[in-house]
């Protein structure tokens, strides 16, 4: 004779196992879809919108960098309008200051529309005796101005080179470089 309690208990256990397997399968599919979408969209690393006199700061964390011949490229944009459609009412110019930690022996080249920008590159030490590299790109040395009559977006490319000669040096393994990009915008005043 069939034991009804034992049969009911077995069916309950089988049903719970089926639900758990179904849930794990659905979670795995959801995570795979999320991961695919997350990695596919990386065109601009940093975007600045200047609609008035302003000072803005953004960070780029350089993690997956290794010694090689070709430079790594990071793109950032500067626009005189924002996502809500507001536009600068006056002509603007801007300066860019890039501050980087000096954990890795990197060199930097910044270009706007394929033209290499003029820069002032110097090392300094802060109050904690930590060294930083500061790269200044000034409007007076570069074409960093925007006309208030049209929507403009400047695209700048920062090429970071980690020389291939350091490929056998394990001292730099697992180090990251922190890069801070500061934008200072001001109205152009005609004299």
C-alpha positions in Angstrom: 0.0 0.0 0.0 1.2 3.5 -0.8 2.1 5.8 2.1 0.3 9.1 1.3 2.4 11.1 3.8 5.6 9.9 2.3 4.4 10.5 -1.2 3.2 14.0 -0.3 6.6 14.8 1.3 8.5 13.5 -1.8 6.4 15.5 -4.1 6.9 18.6 -2.0 10.7 18.1 -2.0 10.7 17.6 -5.8 8.6 20.7 -6.3 10.9 22.8 -4.1 14.0 21.5 -6.0 12.3 22.4 -9.3 11.5 25.9 -8.1 15.1 26.5 -6.9 16.5 25.3 -10.2 14.1 27.5 -12.1 15.0 30.5 -9.9 18.7 30.0 -10.3 18.3 29.7 -14.1 16.3 33.0 -14.2 18.8 34.9 -12.0 21.7 33.7 -14.2 19.9 34.9 -17.4 19.1 38.2 -15.7 22.7 38.8 -14.6 24.0 37.8 -18.1 21.7 40.3 -19.8 22.8 43.1 -17.3 26.5 42.4 -17.8 26.1 42.4 -21.6 24.4 45.8 -21.6 26.8 47.3 -19.0 30.0 46.6 -21.0 28.7 47.6 -24.4 28.3 51.3 -23.8 31.6 53.1 -23.2 32.2 56.0 -25.7 32.9 59.0 -23.5 34.6 58.6 -20.1 33.7 62.1 -18.8 31.3 64.7 -20.0 31.2 68.4 -18.9 28.4 70.8 -19.6 29.1 74.5 -19.1 26.2 76.8 -19.3 27.7 79.6 -17.1 30.8 80.4 -15.2 31.5 77.2 -13.4 34.1 74.9 -11.9 33.6 71.1 -12.3 35.6 68.1 -11.3 35.4 64.5 -12.6 37.6 61.4 -12.0 38.9 58.6 -14.2 40.3 55.6 -12.4 42.9 53.9 -14.6 42.9 50.2 -13.6 43.4 47.9 -16.5 46.6 49.6 -17.8 49.7 47.6 -18.6 53.0 48.4 -20.4 52.6 48.3 -24.2 53.6 50.2 -27.3 50.2 51.7 -28.1 48.7 54.4 -25.8 45.5 53.9 -23.9 42.8 56.5 -24.9 40.3 58.2 -22.7 37.8 60.6 -24.1 36.1 63.5 -22.5 33.8 66.2 -23.9 33.0 69.8 -23.0 29.7 71.3 -24.2 28.1 74.7 -23.9 24.7 73.2 -23.5 23.3 70.6 -21.1 21.0 67.6 -21.3 18.0 69.7 -20.4 18.5 71.9 -23.4 19.9 74.9 -21.5 22.6 76.7 -23.5 25.2 79.2 -22.4 24.0 82.8 -23.0 27.5 84.2 -23.3 30.7 83.2 -25.1 32.8 81.1 -22.8 36.4 79.9 -22.5 37.7 77.2 -20.3 40.9 75.8 -18.8 41.5 72.2 -17.9 43.7 70.9 -15.1 44.5 67.3 -14.9 45.9 66.0 -11.7 47.2 62.4 -11.6 48.8 60.2 -8.9 52.3 59.2 -9.7 52.2 55.5 -8.9 52.9 54.5 -12.5 55.5 55.9 -14.9 52.9 57.2 -17.3 53.1 60.0 -20.0 50.1 62.0 -21.1 49.2 63.6 -24.4 45.9 65.5 -24.8 44.5 66.4 -28.1 41.4 68.3 -29.3 40.0 67.4 -32.7 43.3 65.7 -33.6 45.5 68.6 -32.6 47.8 68.1 -29.7 47.2 70.7 -27.0 49.8 72.9 -25.4 50.3 71.9 -21.8 52.2 72.8 -18.7 53.3 69.6 -17.0 54.8 69.7 -13.5 55.2 67.5 -10.4 54.3 68.8 -6.9 54.1 67.4 -3.4 51.1 67.9 -1.2 51.0 68.3 2.6 51.2 64.5 3.1 54.4 64.3 1.1 52.6 62.6 -1.8 53.7 63.5 -5.3 51.2 64.4 -8.0 51.5 65.4 -11.6 49.6 68.4 -12.6 48.9 69.1 -16.3 47.4 72.5 -17.2 45.7 73.2 -20.5 45.0 76.9 -20.7 42.5 78.6 -23.0 45.1 81.2 -23.9 47.4 78.5 -25.3 44.7 76.3 -26.9 41.4 76.8 -28.7 39.2 76.3 -25.7 36.4 78.8 -26.4 32.7 78.4 -27.3 30.3 80.6 -29.2 27.0 81.3 -27.5 25.1 81.4 -30.8 25.5 77.7 -31.5 25.6 74.5 -29.5 29.2 73.3 -29.4 30.9 70.2 -28.1 34.6 69.9 -27.9 35.9 66.3 -27.8 39.3 65.8 -26.2 41.3 62.6 -26.2 43.8 61.9 -23.4 46.4 59.3 -24.6 48.2 57.6 -21.7 51.4 55.7 -22.5 52.8 53.1 -20.1 56.2 52.4 -21.7 56.8 48.8 -22.8 60.2 48.8 -21.0 58.4 48.3 -17.7 56.7 45.1 -18.7 59.1 42.9 -16.7 59.0 45.1 -13.6 56.6 43.5 -11.0 56.8 46.6 -8.8 53.9 48.1 -10.9 51.6 45.1 -10.8 48.2 45.8 -9.3 48.7 49.6 -9.0 46.1 52.0 -10.2 46.3 55.6 -11.3 43.8 58.1 -10.1 43.2 61.0 -12.6 41.2 64.1 -11.7 40.0 66.4 -14.5 39.0 69.9 -13.4 37.3 72.3 -15.8 37.1 76.0 -15.0 34.9 78.0 -17.3 34.5 81.8 -17.5 32.7 84.3 -19.7 34.7 86.0 -22.4 34.7 89.7 -21.9 35.5 91.9 -24.9 37.6 94.9 -24.1 
